[in-house]
Amino acid sequence: MDLKSLIDVASGREKADLVLKNARIVNVFTREIIYADVAIYNGFIAGIGKYDGKENKDLNGKYLIPGLIDGHVHLESSMISISEYAKAVLYHGVTTIVIDPHEITNVLGIEGIKYILKETENIPLNVYIMIPSCVPSSPLETSGAKIKPSDIKKLMKFNRVIGLAEMMNFPGVFNGLKSELDKIKASNYHIDGHSPGLSGKNLNAYIASGIYSDHECFTLEEGLEKSKLGMWIMIREGSASKNLDTLLPLVRDKKITRALWVTDDKCPKDLIEEGSIDHIIRKAIKNGLDPITAVQLGTINSATYHRLDKIGAIAPGFKADMCVLDDLDNFTINMIYKDGILVKEVDLVSRGDKRVFKTIKVKGFNKDKLKIKAKGNKGRVIGIIEGEIITRSLEMNLKIKDGYVVSDIENDVLKIAVVERHKRTGRVGVGLVKGFMLKQGAFGTSVAHDAHNIIVVGTNDEDMFVAVKEIIKLQGGLVVVNNKRVLGNLPLPIAGLMSNLPLNEVANRIKNLEEILKNMGVMMKSPFMTLSFLALPVIPELKITDLGVIDVNKFKIVEVFL
């Protein structure tokens, strides 16, 4: 950027490239609406006031807000390529995202992060990266890679790497575990948190380490306690976890100011039908939040927390990333400016990278590995809570046949299994789950947080076996099977996590799979996403990995039988 010319435009000595005239500017600093022009030079805002440019665009009193910021998102969870994701969110006014690529990093390690950096270079979306802190997320699973403190130190030097992503091993932090403290020391001390339910002195210890945010607050009291101790509260409204209704009173009633919006995970269907941060803002306003506050949480608050200069506001020297709206109450975005250029049609293609393909490596998998030999009549069952990624640990009577535990369709107790797919270990963890209401067949996916092994649930071993074999054949994907026949699939060849198909086609395929599952009894909104989180061994209470059933509260592998 030519600094002298920017100053000359701001002072009125030179004409701006573009002037957006007669705008109602939402000032996120003073919480007021300013009626003025915005002068743009070389992708940056030169001045606010009365200007004329080489090109003038009269907004006729429309509202102008800063480009929206998603403060924490795993873009791999959208199951679309990075180029498709960028197009999807940009059209919803999101001009900046802060990502935690721990999904692809769990599969490919540092090479996965390099792939993300390459794919997001010089695209019309600001992409900043937080280095995954927990790869693997725990020692209770098998991932494809490991990120060490020395790796973190090296990666912190990369352009657009701004901090350390969610520190999920919160017990390791508050207990002073050397491995976790070394990761913190290797970072620049800008660290996202992840500490569901943490309270009291252990919370104090966690924050004292330098961790100042959390997106895992499930109650109002939890959010308030963490805020009182200085944490930024990331209010999450994604596809799998929705905390807006619970946490909105924190900002609506002006109890806290250090808060920002995040999606965390967003599936293709929801991206198309709802949007991204714009959807959260609309919902928050509808539920009584002041529109300017809602905009602040989606712009300047995210930028401030993440130490991002020159974005998040409409002010001299800031990037000319802005959205035009007819009104704030309905919050429908009708124009987006990225770097001062009106976004009309985004033409992005994946650059391609051989290292992200052919990552599904399974050895010695057969139907016998899905069996659970009976050792009693009572067992532990993972209890799904729809709309949450936490689960309950249930104690239930089990159905036994010929000396083995089988799915109890009548009581909605189904077999669930995780098949290791990174290192050809042949490991398969088998357990039981309640909540899917599946009446026949099986379905599975290679998206299984965070290690992303293959996870499958079903009413019988034969269909579960066919589902896993199909995922292996596809080199990653979503699959539905019934009567040993594949009824539908979505290939995910990019690291077993993402498709190389267009967003609409991916969304339509997922919709078709969900319709098939409805006919098989599954009524929940996002069954594949719900299934994917059942393998996450850092979120209470009961989960499953390739090593077996995990009691997260005790942080250990437990028997299915009581």
N, C-alpha and C positions, 0 to 999 in steps of 0.2 A: 504494500500500500504506500502511496505517495503521501506522506504525512503533511507536507507543506500544502499540497492541493486540498487535502481534507480540511485543513485549517482555513484555507482561503474560501472554500465553499461554505463552511460554518459561519465565517464572518461576513459573507455576502459578496466577497470580491470576485469569486468565480461562480458560475452556474453549476447547480447540482446535475448529476446524471438523470435523476428522477425526483420529482416532488409529488408526494401524496398529499393533496390539498383538502382542506376542510374536513379533517378527521376528528372524531371524538376519541382522543387518545386516553387509554386507561393507564394512569400513572401509578405504577406499583410501589413507588417510593412514598408518595404522599397520600395514596388512597383517594384520588380524585380523578374526575374526568376533565381533560384539557381540550379545548377546541382550538386546533392549530394545524399547521402544515408540517410534514416531515420531509426533510431534505436528505437525499441518499447519494453517496459518492463511493464508487468502487466497492460496493457490497456492504458499506458501513453507513450508519446514520451520522450525518454531519451536524444537523441542527434541528431544533423544534421552534417554530414561530411562524413567520411570514416569509415564504421563499418562492422563487421561480426557478424552473430547471429547463434543461434541454428537452425534457419530456415532463408533462404535467398530467397527473391523473386525479380527477376530482372525485373524492369519496362521498360527497354530498351528505356529510353528517354521519356516515357509517362509523361504527366503532372499530378501533384499531388496538390490538393487544399484542404483546410479545409472542413470538413463537413458543409453543408449549414444550415442556421438558418432562420426559419420563425419567424419574430419578433412580429407578432400579427395575431392570427387566432382564430376563433370560430370553433373548430373541430366538434361541434354538427351540424353545418350547412352542413357538408358533408353527413349527414343523414345515415352514417354507424357507426358501433360500434367503440369504441376506438381501439380495437385490429386490426380491418380492416383498420382504418385510419393510424395507426402506420406502418403497412406493406406497405400501398400505398405510403406514403411519403418517407419512408426509401429507397425504391427501386429507388427513384428519387434523392437520395443523401442528403436528409434532415435528419440530425442526431439530430437536436435540434428544438423544437418548444416552443414558449411562447404563452400560451393560455389565453383567457378571457372566462371562462365558464358561461357567464351570461345567455345563453339560458337555460341550465339545472337548473341554480340557480333561474331563474324566475319561474320555475316550482316547484322545490323541496327545494329551500333555501340552508342552510348549508349542508343538507344531500346530495344535488347534488354535492357540492364541495368535500365532503368526498368520494363520489362514484368515482369522477374523480381521486382523489389522490390514491385510492385503485386500480383502473384499470390501472394506469400508473406507478405503483411501480414495479421496477426491470424488466422493459422491455427494449429492445435494441433501445431506443429512449429517449433522454433527454427531459423531459417535465417539464416546469416551469409554475407556475400559477400566474396570476394577479387576485386579488380578485375583483369581480364585484362591481363597485361603485354605480351603479344606478339600484337597484332592489327594486321596479319597475323603469323603465327608466323615468317615469313621473307619476304625479297623475292623468293623463288623460286616464288611462287604469287599468284593473284589472289583477294582476299577481297572481301567486300561493304562493308567499313568499315575505318577506321583509328583506333586509340586513341592519342592524343598525350599527352605529359607534362602538358600543360595540362588535358586531359580527366581524367587520373588525379587531379590536384590537386582538381578540382571534385567528383569522385565520392567522394573520401575523406571528404567532409563529410556524405554521406548516412547516415541511420540504418541500422545493421546492416552497414555496410561496414567491414571490420576490417583490411584489408591489401592487398598486391599479390600477385596469383596467380603461379603457377609461371613463373619467368624462364627461358624456353626458349632464348633466344639466349645461351647461356653463353659461346660464343666472343666475342660482342660485349662481355660483361661483363669477362672476364679480359683482353681486349685494350684495355679502357678506352674503348670506343666511346661517343661523346658521347650519341647517341640513347638508349642503354640506361642510361647513368648518370643522364641527366635523368629517366628514368622512376623510378629508385630514389630520387632526390632529391625527386621529387614525392609519394612515398609517405610513410607513417608509419614506415617501416623495419621493418614486419612483413612479411616477404617469403618466399614459398614458392619452393623451388628445383626445378630440372629439369635435371640434368646427367649423363646416362648415360655411364659410363666415365671421367668426369673424375677426374684424379689429380694428385699432385705439386704443383708450384708454381702451376700454373693453377687447381687446386682451392683452394689457399690464397687466391689472388687473388679467386676467385669468392665464397668465404665472407667475406673481408675487406670486401666491398662491403655486407654486411649480410644475406646470404641464409643462413638457418639451418635449412633442411629439404630433404629430397629423397625423392621417391617412385619414383625411377628407378634404384635399385640392383639390379643383375642378378647380382652375386656376393657371397659372404660377405666377401671381402677388401675389396671396394669399400665395403660398408656399414660395416665396421670402421674403415677409413681415414677415412671421412667423419665417423663418430661421434667418433673421437679428436680431430678438429679442431672439435668442438663442434656438429655438425649433429644435428638430430632426424631419425631415420630413420623415414619413413612406410612401414610394411610393407604392401604392396599385395596384395590378393587380389580381383581383379575378374573380369570375363568375358573380356576380351582378354588381360590380363597377370596372371600369377599368380606372385608372388615369395615366398609364405609358406614353402614347403618349403625354399627356398634360404636365406632370411634368419632363419628361426626360431631356429637355434642362437645367434644374437646375444643374444636375450633368454632363451631356455631355459637357456643356459649362463652367464647373468648377466654377459655381456661388456659389455653396454651397458644404460643405464637410460633414455636419451632416445629413446624410440620410441613410436609410436602406430599404430593400425590405420586403413587407408583402403581404399575400394573403387575409387576413380578412375572406373571405368566399369562399369555393371552392366546387363545386358540384362533385358527383362521376364521371360523364361523362368527365368532364374537368380534373379531377385527372388522369384518364386513358389516355385520348387522348393528354393532354398537359403536365401534371406534376404539379409541385409546384413552388418552388423558382427557380428551374432550367429553367422552362419555361420563367419566367420573365427575367432571365439573358440572355437566348438565344435571346429573343425579343429585349432586350436593346442593345445587341451587334450588332444585325442585323440593328438596327436603329442608329448605329454610336457611341455607347459608348465603350470606351476602355475596353477590357476584364478584365484587372486586377482591374480596378475601379468597374466593375460589380461584380467581386468576392468579393471585399472588402465590398460592400453594403450587400452582402448575407452572410457574415461571421463575420469579426472582428468588423464592425460597429454595427451590432445587439448586439454582445456580449458586446461591450463597453457601448452602451446606456443602456442595461439592467443590467450592473454591474455584468456580468457573467465571473468569472475568469476561466482560464484553458480551455476555448473553443474558437473557432473562428480563430485559427491560427495554423500553423505547427511550433512548437517551443518547446524547452525543458521544461518539466513539464506540458505541455498541454495534454488534453485527445487525444488519438490516433483515432480521428474521421476524416476520410479523404476520398476523392473521387479521382479516377483515370480516366483521360480523354485522348483520342488520340490527341486532339487539343482544343484550347480555343475558336476558332471562331465558330465552329459548336456546341460546348459545349454539346457533347453527353457523358454522364457518363457511363462507362462500368464496373467499380468495386467500391464497397463501403466498407470501413473499419470502423467498429463501435467498439470502445474500443480495437482497434488493431486486431480485428477478421474480416476476410473476410465474408461479408454478402452473403450467398449462398441461403438459404431458411429460411424465418422467420415463425416460427410456434407459433402463439399467439392465445389464446382463451380467450373469455370474462370470467371473474371470476363469473359473475352473482350476482345479488343483487335484492331481491324482492322489495325494496323500490322504484325502478325506473319504475316499471310496474303499470298498472291500474291507470293512472293519469288523464284520461279524465272523468270529472264529470259535466254533463249537466242536468239541470232541467227545465222542462216546455217549451221546445222548440217546436214550431209549425209553420205552414206556415204563419199564421197571423202576426207573428213577423217580417216577411220579407217585409211587406207592407209599402209603403210611401204614406200617405194621402196627396193629392194635396193641396197646399196653394198658388199656383201661377204657372206661366208658365216658370219662369227663376230660375235656380238653380246653385249651386256650384258643379263642377265635378272635380274629381281627374284626372289630366292629366299626364299620364305616359311618362317618358323620357327614352327610351330604353338604357340600358347600364349604367344607373345612378339610385341611390336610392332616389335622390331628385325628386320632382314632381312639376307640375304647378297647380295653382288654376285657373280653367277655369270657365267662366260664359257662360252658354248655355241655349237654349230653351229646355224644357223638354217635353217628350211624356206622355200625360195623357190619361187614359182609365178608365171609370166608377169611376171617382173621385180619382184615384190613379196613382202615377207615375209608369211607366213600362219601361223596357229596350227598347232603341231605336236602334235596330240592324243596320238599314240603316246608322245612324250617329255614330255608334260605341260607344254609351253611354249605359253602362250596369249596372245592379244592383250589388252592392257589400255589403257583410255583415260580421260582426265579432260576433261570438257567444262565450260568456264567458264559460270557461270550467274548472275552478279551484275550485270555491266556491259555485257552484249551485245557483247563483244569478238569473238566468233566463234572464240576460241582453243580448240584441242583438242590435248592432249598425248597421244602414243601410244607405248606401249612393250610389253614382254614380261614375263610372270610365270610362275613355276613353283611348284606346290604345291597348287593347287586340285583337280586330278584331274578336272576337268570334261570329259565325253566328248561333250557335244552342247549346243547352245543358248548362252545368255548370261544373266547376271544383273547387276543394277546397283542403285545407291542414291544418294540425294542427301545422305546422311550420309557425309562424307569429310573426316576431320580434317586441318587445322583450318579451312581456308577453306570447306569444305563445298560444293565444286563437285560436279557429277555424276560418279561413277566407275562404270565398267562393265568387265566382263571376259567374254570369250566365245571360242567356237570358230570363229566366222565373223562377218564384218562385218554381214551382213544382220540377224542376231538382235541384235547389239550396237546397231545403229541403231534397231531397234524398241523395245528396252529403254529407250534414252535418250528417245525420243519419248514413251513411256508415262509416264516420270517427269516430263517437262515437262507433259504433259496433267494429271497428278495434282497438279501444283504441289508436288512432293516425294514421295518414297516409296521402297519396296523393290519390285523387279520381277524376275520370272523369265520368260524367253522361250525358246521352242523352235519351230523351223520357222516363224518369223515370227509366232507366235501367243503372246499373253500367257497364261501358265499360272497366274499368281497375282500378287497385289500387296498391299502395305500402304500406304495413303495416309498421308503425313506433311505435312499442310497447314500446321502451325505452324512457320513459318520453314524449311520443308523438312526439319525435324529431328524433330518430335514429332507424335504422333497425338492426335486428340480423342476417340478410342475408349476404352472401359474397359480396364484392365490385362489382364484375362483374355482379352478379345477380341484385343488386340494380341499377347499371348503366343501365342494359338492360331494367329493368322495367320502369325506368324514361324515357328512350329513346322511349319505346313503348307508354307510356302516352303522350309524346310530339308528336309522330307521329299521335296518335288519335286526339290530339288537332289541328294539322296541317290540318287534314281532316275536322275539324270543323271551320277552318278559322284563327287559331292563328299561326302567322308566326315568332314571336319573338324567340330568342335563348333559353332563360330560363324562360318560363312562370310561373312556380311554384315559382322560386326564386324571380322573379319580384313581384308576388302576395304577397309573404311573407313579403316584405319590405313595403307594403302599409299600414301596421298596426303599423309602427314605428313612434310614435308621437314626436320624437325629431329631425327629418330630414325634412326640409322645402319641399313644402309649405303646401300642403293639404294631410292629412292622415285620417285613420279611425280606431277606436278601438271599444270595446264593449260599450263604453260610448257615441259613436256617431262620427260625422265628426269633425276633429281637424284642426283648423287653427294654424299651428305650429309657424308662425311668431308672432301671437298674443298670442300663448300658451293658447288657450281656445277652448271649444266646441262651434261649430257654427251650425246654421240651414242649411239644404240642400237648402232651398229656400232663395232667395235674397230679 
